[in-house]
Amino acid sequence: MKRILIALSVVVAVPVFAQTGMHPVSARNMALAGSAGITMKGWEAVGINPAALGQYEASRYVIGIAPAGGMVGNTNLNIDFYNTYFTGETVNGKKVRYDLDKGSRKKEFLSNFDPDNTVFASGAVQVLAFSMDYAPWGSFAVTWGYKGEGHALLTRGLFDRMLNGVEPGGSYDLSGMGGEAQIRSEFALNYSRSVDEWVKIPYLSKLSAGAALKIENGVTYLSVENASHSLSVDPETSEYTHSFVYEIRGAGNNDFSRLIDQTLVDDEMLPFISPNAGFGLGLDLGVAGEVAGWPVFLSVTDIGYIDWDKNATLLTDKETIVFTPGYTNDDGNTGSTFEVDTLKSTYEPIRRKTSFTSYLPTTLRMGTRVSLNQFALITEYQKQWNIPGEFIAYAGYQQGLNEGPGNSYIPQLSLGLEWTLKGWYARLGQAFGARDGYNFGLGGGYSHPRFRIDAGSAYFHHLFTGDSRTRLSAAITSQIFF
């Protein structure tokens, strides 16, 4: 037991970097903060690198048991911040909640927000996951599941108006807000095999190539684009001038679309496991091999699109509304119903059925992994400190090739470390870059000749540091080997 505890402390103490997973179904990859994604094997290679599908898989058949995971977060609001102003904090043994009606508290509250606050979330559930190795023909995998991702940009001006309202003579710019979100089901057929017999390149060995064809069924889509919004108040007449421009695109199943407009619901939907509002195709391509004995991996994933043409709606508007608040009704009472009704009749966006296309989060990935026990310095250190087990290091680079839900042009660099002993695993990783910034992942697992179970969390440091607790994620994965 002493040896195990020493080894675990070494794993936790080693500072390394890793990219965020972008594969929330894999608990192992999430624990390593995404650094191991490009090297995943079996069905876990689906969506990351199809070439690694069977390269390192020891079992012929593998079934994933309903793996699931997800993440949610934002760039400003954290737990301490929320407790201070909404639920209260303990001061001298008493629960104190700050009153936001006070001007000083409002300023303090707003100072916590950057000019732009991004809220983001993603999640996935794998309903079916099966892979098999059929030598010499190659490796195959079939997966089906649901994925959801989205982000929204909220300006500080919005929170300012919510707290302070508007004042005579004031002029307020709320432009820049927007967002995009989608939920889709994905059915993927994957294939990989060795191509060593056909490709002869010096210093390159164990070369394999893979591809995945994915059928994408869009469940729900919503985006706010080209949004511009301003509000001014005349200091003498208190007349409001409200100008706005926006485009809202939405699509979804019948229940979702009825929330927008009953007249926009189609009578018939295309059935594919569940009612869908869009259909598309995706393609993953990847290669894996060894350069001078060093494993290397390269892939481009999610090359594709979804055409949304069922219950698809486009709302557009560009107008300026001028109104004066305050009125007196027949009973002599002052109220605001008149203004609300007037605005409803004045506000007339163009609403029509349409069709549009969204693109999958196309991503370039490359990476490597290596057993540190092959280096004399590491083995000497293990002997000196009597540390058992094997240490495996991972490195990866991820680059989004488009902007959208679950993707970003901002690159990520990743490193991770895994320690294993007699089937037990401890993992950690760190990452910088992309939309979600710094990430520290931690987790573990157990592998048996007939099954494996893994658990992990990205942004693990947010669980213990209140002033940075802006994100939360978790995943659990279990597999059966045949």
C-alpha positions, 0 to 999 in steps of 0.5 A: 500500500505504501508503494501505491500511495507514493506512486499516486502522489508522484502522478498528482504532483507532476505538472503537465499540460493537456487540451480539453477533451472535445469527446465528453463520452470518454472518461479517460480522455477527460481525465487526461484533459484531452491529451489522449484523445488522438491515441484512443483505441477501439470505439473510443477512437470514433470521432477522434481518429479512426486510424487508431480503431484497432491499432492497439486493441488487444480484444477482438470485440469491445462493447461500450455500456451507455457511456455518458459525459458533459461539461458546462461553464462560463467565463465570469460567474463562479461559485463564490461570486454567486454565493456572495450576491444571491445565496449569501456567505457566512460572516462571523457565523451568520449568513449574510446576503448582499443587497443589490439595490445599493448603488455600491453593490451594483458597481461591485457586482458588475465589476466582476464581469468582463465586457463579454461573458461567454456561456458554453456547454456540451454533452454526449450520450452513447446509446450504442458502441461496438468495435471489432478486429477482423484480421487481416481485413481490418477493424470496424466500429459502429456507434450511435448516440446524441451530442449537444453543444452550444455557446452564447455571448452576453454583454456586460451592458445587459447585466447593467440594464437588468440592475440599473434600468434606464435613466433620462438622457441615457444611451445604451449599446447592447450590441454584440450578443448572440449564440448558437446551439444544436442537438444531434444524433449521430450514427457512425460506421468506422473502418481502419486497417494497416497499409504497411504493405502498400506504403513504404516510407523510410523511418515510418512503420506500423502505418494504418489509415482509417475513415468514418462515415457519419449520418447526422440527424439534427434534433434542435438548432437555434442561433442568434446572428447579426444582432445589434441593439441600442436604447436611448432616453430623451432627458426632457420627454423621457421618450424611449428610442429602441433600435434593433437588428437581428436574425434568429434561425431555429429548427426542431421537432414538432414539440419544439417548433410549436413553442415558436409558432403553431403555423410553422409545424410540418405535418410530417417528419422524417423518422430516423430513430427519433423525429428530426429537423435536419439531415446531414453527413459527416466524414472523419479521416485519420492516420497512425504509425511510428516515426523512428519508433515514436508513435504519431497520430493525425486526423481531421474529424467532423468534415460535414454539415446538417441541412435543416429543412423541417420546422425551420424558421427564420425571424428577421427584424430591423426597426426603430420603436419610439414610445413614451412610458406612462399612461392613465386609464379610465379608472385614473390608475397609472400602469404600463399595460398600454405600452406593452400592448402598443409594443406588441402591435408595433413589433412585427418581425418577418417570420417565415419558413426556410431551410439552412445549413449548419456545419459540424465542428471540423477539427485537426488533431495530432499527437503522440504517446510514449512509455516513460519507463523506456528511459533510463532516468525514469527507471532509475528514479523508480528504483531509487524511490521504490515506485512500481508501475508504468508511466505513460505520457501523452501530447496533443495539439488540436485546431478548430477549422471553423467556428461554431458550437463545440469548436474554436479557431483558437488552438489547444496544446496538451500534455497528460500523464497516466500511471498504471499498476496491475490494472489500476489507473491514475490520470491527470492533464492540463490544457491551455487554449480554445474557448474554454482556456485553462483546464486541469483534468483528473481521474482514474480507472480499472481494467480487467481482461473482460471489462474496463471502467473509467471516471474522470473530470475536466476543470477539476481545480474548479471544484476546490477553488471558489473564485475560479469555479466557473465550470463543471464536467464529468464522464464515466465509461465502461466497456466489455471485452470479448 
